[in-house]
Amino acid sequence: MIVAAADALPASGLVLFFVLGLRHGVEPDHVAAIDGMTLRALDHRQPHAAWTGSLFALGHGAAIAAVALAVSLLAAHVTLPPLLVEIADWLPIVLLALLGAWNLRALLAPGHYRPSSVRMRLMPAGLRERSDVWSTIAIGLLFALVVDTVAHISAWSVFATHQGGGWWAALVAGLLFSIGMLVASTASSQLVYRLIGRASSEAAGARLRRAIGWVVVALSFGVVAYAVVDRLAG
């Protein structure tokens, strides 16, 4: 089975899924969620603060692998309606626009700022306010179950399955995707941890948090603009 998966996914295909994972890990909503959780962990002096992105990615990756496997087993029997595919294609753009708007509003308001994530708002209040190891993993897992992520996972799982490798191919693709996301998510929390840790004062730390917020806003609206132009041009 593993040999069949390797034959179905050549080296270029393996690299592709890893790169897709890297790209997924630097999506603005992920960056906002991980940076916000890292800052919360720092505020609570959690020893794992620098590894918040890694813990998030472990939960997220486990859910992605499970969804990829489930979809691959159903791929031969299920066909998504074109309207549902179209909605799933536009949903990330809408979520990114909301993400940019929420963070811009928070940046322009006086007082303390922390990066805001669209999907974090969907989490139970008791969970998103925690900063321990298990809550971080749980949030990462639940992040993967939002419809736009499931739709994208489903698309490449079906592709991998239909290349001839069966469910093994989809599982390998999911694991490579998760590894790429783990690398990007770890880098995100490590960067925030080191920047805030080196801040010379509370005021300097606050300025850094706002700088992170402006990066999230720029990424959000930049990706939205590119996606809208790309779809209208197509």
C-alpha positions in Angstrom: 0.0 0.0 0.0 2.8 2.4 0.9 4.5 1.6 -2.4 1.3 2.3 -4.3 1.0 5.6 -2.5 4.6 6.5 -3.4 3.9 5.6 -7.1 0.7 7.6 -7.1 2.5 10.7 -5.6 5.8 11.3 -7.3 8.5 13.6 -5.8 6.9 16.7 -7.3 3.5 15.7 -5.8 5.1 15.1 -2.3 6.8 18.5 -2.4 3.5 20.1 -3.5 1.6 18.9 -0.5 4.3 20.0 1.8 4.3 23.5 0.3 0.5 23.6 0.5 0.9 23.0 4.2 3.4 25.8 4.5 1.0 28.1 2.7 -1.9 27.0 5.0 0.3 27.7 8.0 0.8 31.4 7.0 -2.8 32.1 6.2 -3.8 35.4 8.0 -6.4 33.7 10.2 -3.9 31.1 11.3 -1.2 33.8 12.0 -3.7 35.8 14.0 -4.9 32.8 16.1 -1.3 31.6 16.8 0.0 35.0 17.6 -2.9 35.8 19.8 -2.5 32.5 21.7 1.2 33.0 22.0 0.7 36.4 23.5 -1.9 35.0 25.9 0.5 32.3 27.0 3.2 34.9 27.5 0.8 36.9 29.7 0.2 33.8 31.8 3.9 32.9 31.8 3.3 29.5 30.3 6.5 27.6 29.8 5.3 26.4 26.4 4.6 29.9 25.0 7.3 29.7 22.3 5.9 26.4 21.1 2.3 27.5 20.9 2.3 27.2 17.1 3.7 23.6 17.3 1.0 22.5 19.8 -1.7 24.2 17.6 -0.3 22.4 14.5 -0.4 19.0 16.2 -4.1 19.2 16.9 -4.8 20.8 13.5 -2.6 18.2 11.7 -4.3 15.3 13.4 -7.7 16.5 12.3 -6.5 17.1 8.8 -5.1 13.6 8.5 -8.4 12.1 9.8 -10.5 14.2 7.4 -8.2 13.3 4.5 -8.5 9.6 5.3 -12.3 9.8 5.7 -12.8 11.7 2.4 -10.5 9.4 0.5 -12.6 6.4 1.6 -15.8 8.2 0.4 -14.3 9.7 -2.7 -15.5 7.0 -5.0 -19.1 7.4 -3.9 -19.6 11.1 -3.3 -19.7 14.0 -5.8 -20.1 17.5 -4.4 -22.8 19.7 -6.1 -21.3 22.6 -8.2 -23.0 25.2 -6.1 -21.4 23.8 -2.9 -18.0 23.8 -4.6 -18.5 27.5 -5.6 -19.6 28.5 -2.1 -16.6 26.7 -0.6 -14.3 28.5 -3.1 -15.6 32.0 -2.0 -15.9 31.4 1.7 -12.2 31.8 2.6 -12.3 35.2 0.9 -15.3 36.4 3.0 -13.6 35.1 6.2 -10.4 36.9 5.3 -12.3 40.2 4.7 -13.9 39.9 8.1 -10.6 39.1 9.7 -9.0 42.2 8.2 -11.9 44.4 9.2 -12.0 43.1 12.8 -8.3 43.6 13.3 -8.3 47.0 11.6 -11.1 48.1 13.9 -9.2 46.9 17.0 -6.0 48.6 15.9 -7.8 51.9 15.4 -9.5 51.7 18.8 -7.6 53.0 21.9 -6.3 50.5 24.5 -4.7 47.1 24.5 -4.5 45.2 21.2 -4.3 41.5 20.5 -4.5 39.8 17.1 -8.1 38.6 16.4 -9.0 35.5 14.4 -12.3 34.8 12.7 -12.3 31.1 13.7 -11.2 31.9 17.3 -14.6 33.6 17.6 -16.3 30.3 16.8 -14.5 28.6 19.7 -16.3 28.1 23.0 -15.5 31.1 25.2 -14.1 28.9 28.0 -11.7 27.3 25.6 -10.3 30.3 23.8 -9.5 32.1 27.0 -7.3 29.3 28.3 -3.6 29.0 27.5 -2.6 25.5 28.7 -1.1 22.8 26.5 -4.3 20.8 26.0 -6.5 23.8 25.2 -4.0 24.9 22.5 -4.0 21.5 20.9 -7.9 21.3 21.1 -8.2 24.8 19.4 -5.9 23.6 16.6 -8.0 20.5 16.1 -11.3 22.5 16.0 -9.7 25.0 13.5 -9.4 22.2 11.0 -13.2 21.5 11.1 -14.3 24.8 9.8 -16.0 24.3 6.4 -13.4 26.1 4.2 -10.5 24.0 5.6 -12.6 20.8 5.2 -13.4 21.7 1.6 -9.7 22.3 0.7 -8.7 19.1 2.4 -11.4 17.2 0.6 -10.3 18.5 -2.8 -6.7 17.3 -2.6 -7.7 14.1 -0.8 -9.9 13.2 -3.7 -7.1 14.1 -6.1 -4.6 12.0 -4.3 -7.0 9.0 -4.1 -7.9 9.1 -7.7 -4.2 9.1 -8.7 -4.2 5.4 -8.0 -2.7 5.2 -4.5 -6.0 4.8 -2.7 -6.5 5.9 0.9 -2.8 5.5 1.6 -2.0 8.3 -0.9 -4.5 10.6 0.7 -3.1 9.9 4.2 0.5 10.5 3.0 -0.7 13.8 1.4 -2.4 14.8 4.6 0.7 14.0 6.7 3.0 16.0 4.4 0.5 18.9 4.4 0.5 18.8 8.3 4.3 18.8 8.4 4.5 21.9 6.3 1.9 23.6 8.5 3.8 22.5 11.6 6.9 24.2 10.3 5.1 27.5 9.5 3.1 27.5 12.7 6.2 26.9 14.9 8.0 29.7 13.2 5.1 32.1 13.8 5.0 31.5 17.6 8.8 31.5 17.9 9.0 34.8 16.2 6.3 36.4 18.4 7.9 34.9 21.5 11.4 36.3 20.7 10.2 39.7 19.6 8.0 40.3 22.7 10.7 38.7 24.9 13.3 41.2 23.6 11.0 44.2 24.1 12.8 46.7 26.4 9.6 47.9 28.1 5.8 47.3 28.3 5.3 50.1 25.8 7.7 48.5 23.3 5.9 45.2 23.7 2.6 47.0 23.0 4.0 48.5 19.8 5.2 45.1 18.7 1.8 43.7 19.2 0.3 46.4 17.1 2.9 45.8 14.4 1.8 42.2 14.3 -1.8 43.4 13.9 -0.9 45.6 10.9 0.8 42.6 9.3 -2.4 40.5 9.8 -4.5 43.3 8.3 -2.1 43.7 5.3 -2.1 40.0 4.6 -5.8 39.7 4.9 -6.7 42.5 2.5 -3.9 41.7 0.2 -5.0 38.0 -0.2 -8.6 39.1 -0.6 -7.7 41.6 -3.4 -5.6 39.0 -5.2 -8.2 36.3 -4.9 -11.1 38.5 -6.1 -9.1 39.8 -9.1 -7.9 36.2 -9.9 -11.5 34.8 -9.9 -13.0 37.7 -11.8 -10.2 37.5 -14.4 -10.8 33.7 -14.7 
